[in-house]
Amino acid sequence: MSETAARPVISPQGHDELLTSLDPLLREWLPRQRWFAGKGRPVTELTLDAVTRLRPDNALLHLLLRTHQPPADEGPGDCYQLLIGTTDALPPHLAPAVIGHITRGPLAGRTAYEALHDPRQTSVLLERLRLPGTFGGLRFHREPDGRIPDDLTPRPLAAEQSNSSVVYGDALIAKVFRRVLPGTNPDLELPLALAREGCDRVPAPVAWYESADGETTLGVLQPYLKGAADGFDLALKHLVEQQDFTAEARELGRATAEVHTALARALPTVTFTRAHLEQLAAAMTARLEATAHQVPALLPHLPGLRTAFEALADLAGEGRTWQAQRVHGDLHLGQCLRDPSGFWRLIDFEGEPSRPLAERRMPHPPHRDVAGMLRSFDYAARSHRPWNPAWSDACRAAYCAGYASAAGRDPRTDPVLLRAYETDKAVYEALYEARHRPDWLPVPLAALARLAEPA
């Protein structure tokens, strides 16, 4: 096994040779990718942390590529996971996946392309996931009862966000994390814990892979929920057809509470005392101040928004405490799927990708996830014209009622904590929209105007 595993390893000298071939192409290609986090800043240097040959003759290369950009050139940079195919003759159907024609180095004369668009290449990844063990710079794992059928035809998912996904024969889906950080990714950690707790609200991991040293989660394979409807798309459909969505919102609230209850059983919980809550309020205030400097439209609402976090600090000073646990961390309608039977499931437990991994793995009161869903109902309502605030209000109320029916406590009974989390989420949304989707900025700004008003 050791001899076989050693063959895919490329020496540091080989890293330099590969970069000679790929560097000029990747500098131009990377900033155009939806998942690239360093948009708007030049790439000053590329370095390779690890390279694994998944197929002979460099036909399929797995790269952990580090980018260096100002103003923090002296820092470690961001590490990205790439699967790159190289070929002498690119089939026409892969033209959209082209990275570029290589003109220098050991790969000169070949064409480099994004391998996740090529079924031949993604079949290699699935085959590796069938075989637990180390292969080059990668380590593969499979659950004891994890079944990976033969003859599954792969296809990439068209809608890409901060990661990339490949569906295998409507049976399985592999998520390939793009910007990777040392540590266990919550999108593996939490579904594994929930599966072992017997919670069927979250698809259980079948297999996964990581760096050979075990320090960095790189991808996870889970069941594909064929025929399931995206929660946001479903909400918009109801809006367009002027249909009530409160029954679905109530069931989604119940599903959320069941997941929270299972997480609290499966993983340690803590009590947020005065020190925790004051630190939380201070962090929220700091994010608000920093965002206001980057999104000037926030400035008129700044005094009122500060009161949301001041009220939380005041409660902490009076001795108020809350139980905190692991939560989803980025819960919204698009992270929820309803299967044809009407059963809701939650997916994508990675948390907010722009935040540090250690921060995404911190415990919080469940109100953080509830606030995310309340914001999502508002997004759905404002995506439809004319805006229907009554629809959003009804869904928000139904969701909280459904949550209470399963958790035994209505999150609305903690209005100060819920307002603080909802305000913090809307601040995050304002910064995101200002950077990536300026046309959507009025949505979080309208919520922030409401949240800035006296309670």
C-alpha positions as CSV (number, residue, x, y, z in Angstrom):
1,M,0.0,0.0,0.0
2,S,2.8,2.4,0.9
3,E,4.5,2.0,-2.6
4,T,1.1,2.5,-4.3
5,A,0.3,5.5,-2.2
6,A,3.8,7.1,-2.9
7,R,3.4,7.1,-6.7
8,P,0.9,10.0,-6.8
9,V,3.1,12.3,-4.6
10,I,4.9,15.1,-6.4
11,S,8.1,16.4,-4.9
12,P,8.6,20.1,-4.0
13,Q,10.8,20.4,-7.1
14,G,7.8,19.0,-9.1
15,H,5.6,21.7,-7.5
16,D,7.9,24.4,-9.0
17,E,7.8,22.7,-12.4
18,L,4.0,22.5,-12.4
19,L,3.6,26.1,-11.3
20,T,5.8,27.1,-14.3
21,S,3.1,25.6,-16.5
22,L,0.0,26.7,-14.6
23,D,0.9,30.0,-12.9
24,P,0.0,32.5,-15.7
25,L,-3.2,30.7,-16.5
26,L,-4.4,30.4,-12.9
27,R,-3.7,34.1,-12.1
28,E,-6.2,35.0,-14.8
29,W,-8.7,32.2,-14.2
30,L,-9.1,32.2,-10.4
31,P,-10.5,35.8,-9.9
32,R,-13.3,35.0,-12.3
33,Q,-14.6,32.1,-10.2
34,R,-17.7,32.6,-8.1
35,W,-16.0,30.9,-5.1
36,F,-12.8,33.0,-5.2
37,A,-12.7,35.1,-2.0
38,G,-10.0,37.7,-3.0
39,K,-11.9,39.5,-5.8
40,G,-10.8,43.1,-6.5
41,R,-7.2,42.5,-5.3
42,P,-4.3,41.3,-7.6
43,V,-2.8,37.9,-7.1
44,T,0.9,38.6,-6.4
45,E,2.1,35.0,-5.9
46,L,0.9,31.4,-6.1
47,T,2.4,28.6,-4.1
48,L,1.5,24.9,-3.9
49,D,0.9,23.3,-0.5
50,A,0.3,19.8,-2.0
51,V,-0.2,18.1,-5.4
52,T,-1.6,14.6,-6.0
53,R,-1.7,12.9,-9.4
54,L,-5.1,11.2,-9.4
55,R,-4.5,9.8,-12.9
56,P,-1.2,9.0,-14.7
57,D,0.6,11.5,-17.0
58,N,-0.8,14.5,-15.1
59,A,-4.2,13.9,-16.7
60,L,-5.9,14.7,-13.4
61,L,-4.2,16.8,-10.8
62,H,-5.5,17.6,-7.3
63,L,-4.0,20.9,-6.1
64,L,-4.0,22.7,-2.8
65,L,-3.0,26.1,-4.1
66,R,-2.2,29.1,-2.0
67,T,-2.8,32.6,-3.3
68,H,-1.0,35.7,-1.9
69,Q,-2.6,39.1,-2.3
70,P,-2.2,42.6,-0.9
71,P,-2.4,44.1,1.7
72,A,-1.5,40.9,3.6
73,D,1.2,39.5,1.3
74,E,3.3,38.6,4.3
75,G,0.5,36.4,5.7
76,P,-0.2,32.7,4.8
77,G,-2.7,33.6,2.0
78,D,-5.9,31.7,1.1
79,C,-5.7,28.0,0.2
80,Y,-8.0,26.7,-2.5
81,Q,-8.7,23.2,-3.6
82,L,-8.5,22.6,-7.4
83,L,-9.1,19.6,-9.6
84,I,-7.4,20.3,-12.9
85,G,-7.5,18.1,-16.0
86,T,-4.9,18.4,-18.8
87,T,-5.3,17.0,-22.3
88,D,-3.7,17.3,-25.7
89,A,-7.2,17.6,-27.4
90,L,-10.1,19.1,-25.4
91,P,-13.5,17.7,-26.4
92,P,-15.9,20.5,-27.6
93,H,-18.4,19.9,-24.8
94,L,-15.7,20.9,-22.2
95,A,-15.0,24.3,-23.9
96,P,-16.7,26.2,-21.0
97,A,-14.4,24.5,-18.5
98,V,-11.1,25.7,-20.2
99,I,-8.5,27.3,-17.9
100,G,-6.1,27.9,-20.8
101,H,-3.6,26.5,-23.2
102,I,-0.2,25.8,-21.5
103,T,2.8,27.3,-23.3
104,R,5.6,26.6,-20.9
105,G,7.0,24.1,-18.4
106,P,6.5,20.3,-18.4
107,L,2.9,20.6,-19.4
108,A,3.5,22.8,-22.5
109,G,1.3,22.0,-25.4
110,R,-1.6,20.7,-23.3
111,T,-4.9,22.4,-22.4
112,A,-5.8,22.8,-18.7
113,Y,-9.4,22.7,-17.7
114,E,-11.7,22.5,-14.7
115,A,-12.0,18.8,-14.1
116,L,-15.2,18.9,-12.1
117,H,-17.0,19.5,-15.5
118,D,-15.7,16.2,-16.9
119,P,-17.6,13.0,-16.1
120,R,-14.5,10.9,-16.7
121,Q,-12.6,12.9,-14.1
122,T,-15.3,13.1,-11.5
123,S,-15.7,9.3,-11.8
124,V,-12.1,9.0,-10.6
125,L,-13.0,11.0,-7.5
126,L,-16.0,8.8,-6.7
127,E,-13.8,5.7,-7.2
128,R,-11.3,7.0,-4.6
129,L,-14.1,7.6,-2.1
130,R,-15.0,3.9,-2.4
131,L,-11.5,3.0,-1.3
132,P,-10.7,4.2,2.3
133,G,-7.0,5.0,2.8
134,T,-4.3,7.4,1.9
135,F,-3.5,8.3,-1.8
136,G,-0.8,10.8,-2.3
137,G,-1.6,13.9,-0.3
138,L,-5.2,12.8,0.3
139,R,-6.9,10.6,2.8
140,F,-10.3,9.0,2.0
141,H,-12.9,7.7,4.5
142,R,-16.1,5.8,4.1
143,E,-18.8,5.1,6.8
144,P,-19.0,1.4,7.6
145,D,-22.5,1.2,6.2
146,G,-21.8,3.8,3.5
147,R,-23.0,2.4,0.1
148,I,-21.6,3.7,-3.1
149,P,-23.3,2.0,-6.1
150,D,-21.6,1.2,-9.3
151,D,-22.3,2.8,-12.7
152,L,-23.4,6.3,-11.3
153,T,-23.2,8.9,-14.1
154,P,-21.7,12.2,-12.7
155,R,-22.9,15.7,-13.6
156,P,-21.9,19.0,-12.0
157,L,-24.5,21.2,-10.4
158,A,-25.0,24.3,-12.4
159,A,-25.7,26.6,-9.5
160,E,-22.3,27.2,-7.8
161,Q,-21.8,29.2,-4.7
162,S,-18.8,29.1,-2.4
163,N,-18.2,25.5,-3.2
164,S,-18.7,23.1,-6.1
165,S,-20.9,20.0,-6.2
166,V,-21.2,16.9,-8.4
167,V,-24.3,14.7,-8.5
168,Y,-23.8,11.0,-9.1
169,G,-26.7,9.3,-10.8
170,D,-29.4,11.0,-8.7
171,A,-28.2,8.9,-5.8
172,L,-25.3,10.8,-4.2
173,I,-23.9,14.3,-4.2
174,A,-20.2,15.2,-3.6
175,K,-19.5,18.7,-2.2
176,V,-15.9,19.9,-3.0
177,F,-14.9,22.6,-0.6
178,R,-13.0,25.4,-2.5
179,R,-11.5,27.7,0.1
180,V,-10.1,25.4,2.7
181,L,-8.9,26.0,6.2
182,P,-7.2,23.7,8.8
183,G,-9.7,22.0,11.0
184,T,-12.8,19.8,10.6
185,N,-15.4,21.5,8.4
186,P,-18.8,21.8,10.2
187,D,-20.5,20.5,7.0
188,L,-18.9,17.1,7.8
189,E,-18.7,17.4,11.6
190,L,-22.4,18.3,12.3
191,P,-24.1,15.9,9.8
192,L,-21.9,13.0,11.2
193,A,-22.9,13.9,14.8
194,L,-26.6,14.1,13.8
195,A,-26.5,10.8,11.9
196,R,-25.0,9.1,14.9
197,E,-27.8,10.6,17.0
198,G,-30.4,9.2,14.7
199,C,-31.7,12.5,13.3
200,D,-33.1,12.0,9.8
201,R,-33.6,15.7,9.2
202,V,-30.0,16.0,7.7
203,P,-28.6,13.7,5.0
204,A,-25.9,11.5,6.6
205,P,-22.4,11.5,5.2
206,V,-21.5,8.4,3.2
207,A,-17.8,9.2,2.6
208,W,-15.4,12.1,2.8
209,Y,-11.8,13.0,2.2
210,E,-9.2,15.3,3.7
211,S,-5.6,16.2,3.5
212,A,-3.2,13.3,4.2
213,D,-2.2,14.8,7.6
214,G,-5.9,14.8,8.6
215,E,-5.9,18.5,9.3
216,T,-8.1,19.9,6.5
217,T,-11.5,18.6,5.4
218,L,-11.7,18.7,1.6
219,G,-15.0,17.2,0.5
220,V,-18.0,15.1,1.6
221,L,-20.3,12.6,-0.2
222,Q,-24.0,12.4,0.9
223,P,-27.3,11.1,-0.4
224,Y,-28.8,13.2,-3.1
225,L,-32.4,14.1,-2.4
226,K,-34.0,13.5,-5.8
227,G,-37.1,15.5,-6.4
228,A,-36.7,17.7,-3.3
229,A,-37.7,21.4,-3.6
230,D,-35.4,24.2,-2.6
231,G,-37.1,26.2,0.2
232,F,-36.5,29.6,-1.3
233,D,-37.8,28.5,-4.7
234,L,-40.8,26.9,-3.1
235,A,-41.5,30.1,-1.1
236,L,-41.3,32.2,-4.3
237,K,-43.6,29.9,-6.1
238,H,-46.2,30.3,-3.4
239,L,-45.8,34.1,-3.5
240,V,-46.2,34.2,-7.3
241,E,-49.3,32.0,-7.1
242,Q,-50.6,34.0,-4.1
243,Q,-50.7,30.9,-2.0
244,D,-50.4,30.6,1.8
245,F,-47.0,29.3,3.0
246,T,-47.6,29.2,6.7
247,A,-48.2,25.5,6.9
248,E,-44.8,24.9,5.2
249,A,-43.1,27.5,7.5
250,R,-44.6,25.9,10.6
251,E,-43.2,22.4,9.6
252,L,-39.9,24.0,8.8
253,G,-39.8,25.5,12.3
254,R,-40.5,22.0,13.7
255,A,-37.6,20.6,11.6
256,T,-35.2,23.2,12.8
257,A,-36.1,22.6,16.4
258,E,-35.6,18.8,16.0
259,V,-32.1,19.4,14.5
260,H,-31.2,21.8,17.4
261,T,-32.4,19.3,20.0
262,A,-30.4,16.5,18.4
263,L,-27.3,18.7,18.2
264,A,-27.6,19.6,21.9
265,R,-27.7,15.9,22.7
266,A,-24.8,15.0,20.4
267,L,-22.3,17.7,21.2
268,P,-21.3,19.7,24.3
269,T,-23.3,22.7,25.3
270,V,-22.3,25.8,27.4
271,T,-24.1,28.5,29.4
272,F,-23.7,32.0,28.0
273,T,-23.1,34.0,31.2
274,R,-22.4,37.8,31.6
275,A,-18.9,37.6,30.1
276,H,-20.0,35.6,27.1
277,L,-23.0,37.8,26.3
278,E,-21.0,41.1,26.8
279,Q,-18.3,39.7,24.5
280,L,-21.0,38.7,22.0
281,A,-22.6,42.2,22.1
282,A,-19.2,43.8,21.7
283,A,-18.4,41.6,18.6
284,M,-21.8,42.5,17.0
285,T,-21.2,46.2,17.7
286,A,-17.7,46.0,16.1
287,R,-19.1,44.3,13.0
288,L,-21.8,47.0,12.7
289,E,-19.2,49.8,13.0
290,A,-16.9,48.2,10.5
291,T,-19.7,47.6,8.0
292,A,-21.0,51.1,8.3
293,H,-17.6,52.4,7.1
294,Q,-17.9,50.2,4.0
295,V,-21.7,50.6,3.4
296,P,-22.4,54.4,4.0
297,A,-26.1,53.8,3.5
298,L,-26.0,52.2,7.0
299,L,-24.9,55.4,8.7
300,P,-28.3,57.0,9.3
301,H,-29.4,53.9,11.2
302,L,-26.3,53.4,13.3
303,P,-27.5,54.9,16.6
304,G,-30.7,52.9,16.5
305,L,-28.9,49.7,15.6
306,R,-26.4,50.0,18.4
307,T,-29.3,49.8,20.8
308,A,-30.0,46.2,19.8
309,F,-26.6,45.2,21.1
310,E,-26.7,47.6,24.1
311,A,-29.9,46.0,25.2
312,L,-28.3,42.5,25.1
313,A,-25.3,43.8,27.1
314,D,-27.8,45.3,29.6
315,L,-29.5,42.0,30.1
316,A,-26.2,40.3,30.7
317,G,-25.4,42.9,33.3
318,E,-28.7,42.0,35.1
319,G,-27.6,38.3,35.2
320,R,-29.5,36.9,32.3
321,T,-28.1,33.7,30.8
322,W,-28.8,31.5,27.8
323,Q,-27.8,28.0,26.8
324,A,-25.5,27.8,23.8
325,Q,-24.8,24.9,21.5
326,R,-23.6,24.0,18.0
327,V,-26.0,25.4,15.4
328,H,-26.2,25.5,11.6
329,G,-24.7,29.0,11.5
330,D,-26.1,30.1,8.1
331,L,-29.7,28.9,8.1
332,H,-32.0,30.3,5.4
333,L,-34.7,28.9,3.0
334,G,-32.0,28.0,0.4
335,Q,-30.5,25.6,3.0
336,C,-33.7,23.7,3.4
337,L,-35.1,21.0,1.1
338,R,-38.7,19.6,1.1
339,D,-39.0,16.1,-0.4
340,P,-42.1,15.1,-2.4
341,S,-43.7,13.7,0.8
342,G,-43.5,17.2,2.4
343,F,-40.7,16.2,4.8
344,W,-38.1,19.1,5.4
345,R,-34.4,18.5,5.6
346,L,-31.6,20.9,6.4
347,I,-28.3,21.0,4.4
348,D,-25.0,22.9,4.1
349,F,-23.8,23.2,7.7
350,E,-20.6,25.0,6.7
351,G,-21.7,28.3,8.3
352,E,-21.0,31.7,6.8
353,P,-18.0,31.0,4.5
354,S,-16.4,34.4,4.9
355,R,-16.0,34.0,8.7
356,P,-13.0,32.1,10.2
357,L,-13.5,28.4,10.7
358,A,-13.0,28.6,14.5
359,E,-15.7,31.2,14.7
360,R,-18.1,29.1,12.6
361,R,-17.6,26.2,15.1
362,M,-18.4,28.2,18.2
363,P,-21.6,27.5,20.2
364,H,-24.5,30.0,20.1
365,P,-28.0,30.1,21.4
366,P,-30.4,28.5,18.8
367,H,-31.8,32.0,18.3
368,R,-29.0,32.6,15.8
369,D,-30.4,30.1,13.3
370,V,-34.0,31.3,14.0
371,A,-32.9,34.8,13.2
372,G,-31.4,33.6,9.9
373,M,-34.7,32.0,8.9
374,L,-36.7,35.1,9.8
375,R,-34.4,37.2,7.6
376,S,-34.9,34.6,4.8
377,F,-38.7,35.0,4.8
378,D,-38.2,38.7,4.5
379,Y,-35.8,38.1,1.5
380,A,-38.4,35.9,-0.2
381,A,-41.2,38.5,0.3
382,R,-39.1,41.3,-1.1
383,S,-38.0,39.3,-4.1
384,H,-41.6,39.4,-5.3
385,R,-43.4,42.5,-6.6
386,P,-45.5,43.9,-5.1
387,W,-43.8,43.5,-1.7
388,N,-46.2,41.6,0.6
389,P,-45.1,42.3,4.2
390,A,-48.1,40.5,5.6
391,W,-46.9,37.3,3.9
392,S,-43.5,37.6,5.5
393,D,-45.0,38.4,8.9
394,A,-47.3,35.3,8.8
395,C,-44.5,33.0,7.8
396,R,-42.2,34.3,10.5
397,A,-44.9,33.8,13.1
398,A,-45.8,30.3,11.8
399,Y,-42.1,29.3,11.8
400,C,-41.6,30.3,15.4
401,A,-44.8,28.6,16.4
402,G,-43.7,25.4,14.7
403,Y,-40.3,25.7,16.4
404,A,-42.0,26.1,19.8
405,S,-44.2,23.0,19.2
406,A,-41.0,20.8,18.9
407,A,-38.6,22.6,21.2
408,G,-41.1,23.5,24.0
409,R,-40.0,27.2,24.0
410,D,-40.9,29.9,21.5
411,P,-37.9,31.9,20.5
412,R,-40.1,35.1,20.5
413,T,-40.1,34.9,24.3
414,D,-36.5,36.2,24.1
415,P,-37.0,39.4,22.0
416,V,-33.8,41.1,23.0
417,L,-31.6,38.2,22.0
418,L,-33.6,37.5,18.8
419,R,-33.4,41.2,17.8
420,A,-29.6,41.2,18.4
421,Y,-29.1,38.2,16.2
422,E,-31.4,39.4,13.5
423,T,-29.7,42.8,13.4
424,D,-26.2,41.1,13.2
425,K,-27.4,38.9,10.4
426,A,-28.8,41.9,8.4
427,V,-25.5,43.7,8.9
428,Y,-23.7,40.7,7.4
429,E,-26.2,40.7,4.5
430,A,-25.7,44.4,3.9
431,L,-21.9,44.0,3.5
432,Y,-22.4,40.9,1.3
433,E,-24.9,42.6,-1.0
434,A,-22.8,45.8,-1.3
435,R,-19.8,43.7,-2.4
436,H,-21.5,41.1,-4.6
437,R,-25.1,42.1,-5.5
438,P,-25.6,45.9,-5.1
439,D,-29.1,45.6,-6.6
440,W,-30.1,43.6,-3.6
441,L,-28.7,46.0,-1.0
442,P,-32.2,47.6,-0.4
443,V,-33.4,44.3,1.1
444,P,-31.2,44.2,4.2
445,L,-31.2,48.0,4.4
446,A,-35.0,48.0,4.8
447,A,-34.7,45.4,7.6
448,L,-32.0,47.4,9.3
449,A,-34.3,50.5,9.2
450,R,-37.0,48.5,10.9
451,L,-34.6,47.0,13.5
452,A,-33.2,50.4,14.3
453,E,-36.6,51.7,15.5
454,P,-37.3,51.7,19.2
455,A,-38.6,48.4,20.4
